[in-house]
Amino acid sequence: MGSIPYPILSDFYPHGRMSIDYGVFNEETGVPKRAIVIIDKEGIVRFSETYKSAMDLNPDDILAEVKKL
């Protein structure tokens, strides 16, 4: 897969901590909702959206949000 030039976040340990902080943890299922959060260099959330499935996610829309930074 190679390296990517930007950081990504995985919510593995402690279980659910980041998804709870970002308000996307599903207490009923014990797993986070599918979500994309775009944070700028100053640490400000500029975009946040949850999705029911991967099919609902539109990569062009996400790219448009990234280009706004």
Sine and cosine of phi, psi and omega as CSV:
sin_phi,cos_phi,sin_psi,cos_psi,sin_omega,cos_omega
0.00,0.00,-0.50,0.87,0.02,-1.00
0.99,0.14,-0.02,-1.00,-0.01,-1.00
-1.00,-0.07,0.37,-0.93,0.06,-1.00
-0.88,-0.47,0.53,-0.85,-0.10,-0.99
-1.00,0.06,0.31,0.95,-0.01,-1.00
-0.58,-0.81,0.42,-0.91,-0.01,-1.00
-0.98,0.20,0.55,-0.84,0.13,-0.99
-0.81,-0.58,0.32,-0.95,-0.06,-1.00
-0.85,-0.52,0.73,-0.69,0.12,-0.99
-0.86,-0.51,0.66,-0.75,-0.10,-1.00
-0.97,-0.23,0.94,0.33,-0.07,-1.00
-0.99,-0.12,-0.80,0.60,-0.07,-1.00
-0.62,-0.79,0.70,-0.71,-0.10,0.99
-0.93,0.36,0.58,-0.82,-0.13,-0.99
-0.75,0.66,0.88,-0.48,0.12,-0.99
0.98,0.20,-0.03,1.00,-0.12,-0.99
-0.83,0.55,-0.78,0.63,-0.04,-1.00
-0.93,0.36,-0.64,0.76,0.00,-1.00
-0.92,0.39,-0.53,0.85,0.10,-0.99
-0.91,0.41,-0.73,0.68,0.00,-1.00
-0.86,0.51,-0.59,0.81,-0.01,-1.00
-1.00,-0.05,0.06,1.00,0.10,-1.00
0.96,0.28,0.46,0.89,-0.02,-1.00
-0.86,-0.52,0.21,0.98,0.02,-1.00
-0.99,0.15,0.74,-0.67,0.02,-1.00
-0.99,-0.10,0.97,-0.26,-0.03,-1.00
-0.88,0.47,-0.56,0.83,-0.04,-1.00
-0.92,0.39,-0.65,0.76,-0.05,-1.00
-0.99,-0.12,-0.31,0.95,-0.01,-1.00
0.98,0.19,0.23,0.97,0.03,-1.00
-0.74,-0.67,0.39,-0.92,0.03,-1.00
-0.96,0.28,0.43,-0.90,0.14,-0.99
-0.95,0.32,0.39,-0.92,0.10,-0.99
-0.93,0.36,0.84,-0.54,-0.08,-1.00
-0.54,-0.84,0.44,-0.90,0.15,-0.99
-0.82,-0.57,0.78,-0.63,0.06,-1.00
-0.81,-0.59,0.82,-0.57,0.03,-1.00
-0.95,-0.31,0.83,-0.56,-0.06,-1.00
-0.88,-0.47,0.73,-0.68,-0.02,-1.00
-0.99,0.16,0.01,-1.00,-0.06,-1.00
-0.89,0.46,-0.40,0.92,0.02,-1.00
-1.00,0.06,-0.02,1.00,0.01,-1.00
1.00,0.07,0.26,0.97,0.00,-1.00
-1.00,-0.06,0.76,-0.65,0.05,-1.00
-0.94,0.34,0.87,-0.50,-0.02,-1.00
-0.97,-0.24,-0.30,0.95,0.00,-1.00
-0.39,-0.92,0.67,-0.74,0.06,-1.00
-0.49,-0.87,0.78,-0.62,-0.01,-1.00
-0.50,-0.86,0.63,-0.78,0.10,-0.99
-0.95,-0.31,0.43,-0.90,-0.08,-1.00
-0.71,-0.71,0.61,-0.80,0.04,-1.00
-0.96,0.29,-0.54,0.84,0.03,-1.00
-0.49,-0.87,0.22,-0.98,0.04,-1.00
-0.89,0.45,-0.45,0.89,0.00,-1.00
-0.93,0.37,-0.39,0.92,0.00,-1.00
-0.98,0.19,-0.32,0.95,-0.06,-1.00
-0.99,0.17,0.79,-0.62,0.02,-1.00
-0.95,-0.30,0.95,-0.31,-0.04,-1.00
-0.83,0.55,-0.56,0.83,0.02,-1.00
-0.91,0.42,-0.61,0.79,0.05,-1.00
-0.91,0.42,-0.66,0.75,0.01,-1.00
-0.91,0.42,-0.70,0.71,0.03,-1.00
-0.87,0.49,-0.64,0.77,0.04,-1.00
-0.88,0.48,-0.62,0.79,0.04,-1.00
-0.92,0.38,-0.66,0.75,0.02,-1.00
-0.89,0.45,-0.64,0.77,-0.01,-1.00
-0.91,0.40,-0.33,0.94,0.05,-1.00
-0.95,0.31,-0.33,0.94,-0.05,-1.00
-0.93,0.36,0.00,0.00,0.00,0.00
